[in-house]
Amino acid sequence: MPTDQRYALASLFGPGREDMTSHTPHARHLGMKVIETGPGFAVIMLPYCPEIIGDPVRKVVFGGAITTLLDQASGLAVACALEVLRAIATVDLRVDYLRAAAPGVDLYARVDCYKVTRNVAFVRGIAYEHGPDDPFASCLGTFMLGANFAGSSFERLVSEGGAEPS
């Protein structure tokens, strides 16, 4: 991305703040935390807890929780790539599970928004537990830009002074 590009969420780039997931009820309910954001990328953590276990014998995390983690990181990565804050909706998110995530540890997702067009943004990312060099899942996604902004989590974030729209 060009170095002179302006970003609507530039004031939030860097280490995650405690309130960065409070505007998305599902992410808040799961205890997700934003670890870091920057131009076109986001890193989010999903804490391990009994409620997200899908296989009680092996204590492996349910795939839907992993998809939710990747989707949340993807939407934030798209928001971090925009010059003007716009509502975002997931059109397609493909998740490839490479192996089971290790039980008992927090999970992370890092997603990069690599292309933004007038109406669509494209992302790719990984989910990992110990380090990004050994992912347990990967994703590719397509997001619609300019979905209904009214009442969205981004509208609340901006209206509460978290970021200035450009």
N, C-alpha and C positions, 0 to 999 in steps of 0.2 A: 504494500500500500504506500502511496506517496507520503513523504515525510511532512509535507505542508498541509495535509488533510486535517480538517477540524473534526472533532468527535463530540457528539452530544453528551456522552457520559464521561468525558475526560476528567472531570473533577472527582470521579470515583475510582480512577485507575490507581492501581497499587494494591496493597493488602486489603482484603475484604473487611467490610465493617459489619458489625453485629446486625444491623437493620437491613442488610441487602437482600435477605430472603423473606423478610416479614411481609412483603407485599404480595407474595404468592402463597396462598393458604396451604397447598399441598406440600410445598418445600418446607414451610415453617413446621407443619405437622410432623414431617419426617426428620426434622432437626438439621436440615442441610445448612451448610455454612459456606459462604463465598471465601475462598482462600486468597485469590488474586484475580485482578482484571487488568486488561491493557488493550491497546489498539487491536480490536478484532479477535480477542481471545478471553476465555474465562476458565478458571479452575474452581471446582466446587467439591466439597467433602460431604459424604453421607455417613453419619456415624452408625456403627454396627449396633444393633439392638435386637432383642428377641422378636419384635413385631415384623421385621423384614425377612425373617428366616422362611425359606420356601421348602426346605427339606429338613424336618426336625431330627432325623437320624444323623445326617452329616453336618447339620448347622449351616448349610449353604444358603446364601441370600437368594430370594425370589427374583426371577428375571425381570419382573415388572418394576421392582425397585431400582434395578440397574438402568432400565430404559428410562425411568423417570429422572434419574440422576443425569443421564446423558442429554435428555430433552431439556432439562433445566439449564444445564451448562451451555447447550446449543443456543437457546433463546437469549441468554445473557451475552454470549459471544457475538451474536448478530447485533444486539443492542449496542455493544461496544465497538462495532464497526460502522455505525451510522453517523452521518454528519448531522442529521436532524432526527430527533427521536420520533419513531413511528410505532404503532402497535404491530405486533408480530404474531403470526399463527403458524403452527407446524403443519406443513403440507405432507411431508413424507420424512420418515426417520427410519433408516435401515440400521439394525443393530446386529452385528455378528459376534456371537459368543465364542471366544477362542478356548476358554477353559472355565472351570468353576472358580469363582473368587474364593480366596482363603477365608475360612470362617473365623469369626472373632476379632476382626480388624476393621478399621474405618476404610471406606472406599472413596476414591477420588476420580473425577473426570476432568480432562482438559480438552477443550474444544476450540478450534480455530475457524473463524469465518473467512474463507478464502476468496469469495466473490460476492459482490453486491451489485445487482442490476436495479432498474427502476422499481420493479415490483417483487423481486425474488432475491433471496440470499441463500448461499450454499455453505455448508459446514462439513468438517470432518473432525473426528475426535477419538479419544481412547478413554477407557476406564481401567484403573489400576489400583492396587492396594499398597505395594511396597515401593514402587517407582515406575516412572513412565517407560522405562526400558523393558518392562515385562507386563504388558497389558493383558487383561483377561477378557476385554471386549473392545470392539471398535464400532464407529458409527459414521454414516454419511447422511446428511439431511438437507432438506429444502424447506425454506420458510417464506411465507407470504408476508410482504411488507404492506402496511397501510390497512390492516384489518381494523375492525371497529375499535377505535381508541377510547371511546367513552366508557368510563368505569373500569378501564384496564389497570393492571398493577403498575404499568409505566406512567399512566396519568397520575396515579396516587403518589408515586415516587417524586415526580416533578412538582406536583402541587404542594407537597410537604417540604419542598426546599432541598431535596436530595440531589438534584441535578437541574441544570438550566437547559431547556430546549434551545436549539440553535435557530 
